[in-house]
Amino acid sequence: MADKEKRRSGTTPTPPGMPESKATKSDSDREFLSQVGVGELLRGAILKMIEARSDDPIGFLADHFCHLASVTETGTAGCSDGDQLNNGPLSAGAQEQQHLNRALWHLRLAHHSQRSAFSNNVRVAYDLLNLTGPRRRQGEVPEGPDGSCIDTPTGGGGVRGGLYTQTLQCLCSEGGVPASTSAPLLQRLHCQDHEAVPHDVFRHGVLTCAVFSDYIRQAQRLYAEVCCPDEGPASRALCLAVLGTLKEALETSQGCDANCSVNANNPKANSCLEASAKGIRYLEASAKISPYKLAQAIAGAQTRGPGGDMDAKEFENAAAELFITRVKVVS
Amino acid sequence: MFISTLSPESTSTMSRFNCAVPVDEYLADSNVLFYLSDAVTQLLEHKEEYTQFGVIRYFAEYFSSVKNSNHILFREYNYIRATPHNRASFIRVLWRCYRQIGKSGDLLSMLEYRSLLQLLCPDFPAEMVQSAARIVLMDDAIDCLMSFSDFLYAFQLQFYYQEFLDSVLMIYQDLLSGKSPNTVIVPTSTSIEQLPSVAAEDNDREEQQQDGVEPSTLAQCIDALCDRFKRSHPPRSCMREALEQTDKVSYYSFLMSLAKHEAINQTIEVMYIQREGVAA
């Protein structure tokens, strides 16, 4: 990146005859930049961005820097107490919330279709939430400038059930799913507060919620296609036809993807693996509903079927139900 | 990545599934390096002010404002026109700031619109405003008053697709002067330098305005241009539709129908709606 910094600082080495001031200005600029650590900062940001390959690189950078800024700011505040046990400045509850926020940030970094990146992020988030009780030093001892977590020994034997459920709730709501729609899903996935959630269950829950959010957004888009907002809610027949197509797509999506690195000896993990893989298939399948099929369904619906309208909410709930009935209950 | 991939065939979700996009292309598409470079330049120019809360906070603010389309406010013209996102953001801010004029139905002159633009961008050039006015007024009586929405639609088209429209104008000039479509040289985006001479032909153009050219011929040439044009251009379907209606089409009548086409508005609008995460 050094050549980039040179470009930004403006001028190349002074040709003869040019005033001295230009050379010293670019030198002092470069000195200033290295003093405040801009090179490292940007290098880290770009690397993270390339790894994530987000659809919205600018948004990604904005989130990345905001996150880094808040970590640095709270970290500085926390560390100012020196070597004492950190329970002073931040209560355990607030600390947990902070961990939750950071875990959620990690989970947002990569889309669930990017298997290895997503798995890594789930692991990092899990480790973050896995810390139970007070620790030797405030957790915000500076992360590297690129925002990665320093290796810490995992504290507890699992994520607290309540925290796990909260994570799932946040994932769903951030993904644009209203609470009422995600409630039945969370019923199936949630764990009791006193339970310690192991990594594979955590991963399964997070993945299911991520896929579910995508699925619901897709369903919303489908509804928007069959319905013109000016003309009021879409006809019931039409909606049922579209839901039928969606159901068909879900049912034909079979197959187990063996790419996950979950311990294959654990039968529970196997079922989780299967469900997760299916979840991924659901979204790919729903994306495959072609406009032609949709048009066919719509044309068919117009000649028969019940009367009345179906509004967006009902459609969304019905679509959600199709998905949720396939999700195994966590026991 | 923004406007040129907005054709119905390709969706933005493709990039998630296609990790084979090389790094250079991925970086180039989003103009990220441009923004990083500008951020650092700005930082160097305003050291004391911007390091008050720390450098990380500065970058966070910079990129947040880019994301929210606020970054172009009061910046220089060269910055505003530098990326498609910047152009769309500027149009949006324009609309947001001056919405009231549209609502009240006031009619303003070209110079007044230019003043409004200069409030948001101090060095906004007159030529751009003139070009937009010509579309609304069909190149006639530039002093006439225009409604805000007419002006905005024309301005948005002209400003966003400036390079493409300049190329189309050159093609139109060639066709008008009698060249056969096969010999019309399809200009690339680097041949913009020739334009100042075109502007000098104002008088000639007014006389020729009545004639126009064959819409199908123009459509053919525009299609060829789209095939080669590297930067953004309006959706082909819109342009084809705009050319279907008449027997003879003039450059400004073509632009006028294009400006009114709903899809153009949506195309430019969709980008900043998507940015805010509203489901399309």
Interface residues (C-beta under 8 A of the other chain):
Chain A: K4 E5 R7 R8 S9 D29 F32 L33 V36 G37 V38 L41 L42 A45 I46 M49 I50 R53 D55 D56 P57 I58 G59 L61 A62 F65 C66 L68 A69 T72 E73 H111 S113 Q114 G176 R217 Q220 R221 A224 A287
Chain B: S12 T13 S15 R16 F17 C19 V21 V23 Y26 L27 S30 V32 L33 Y35 L36 S37 V40 T41 L43 L44 K47 T51 G54 V55 I56 R57 F59 A60 Y62 F63 S64 V66 K67 H85 R275 G277 A279 A280
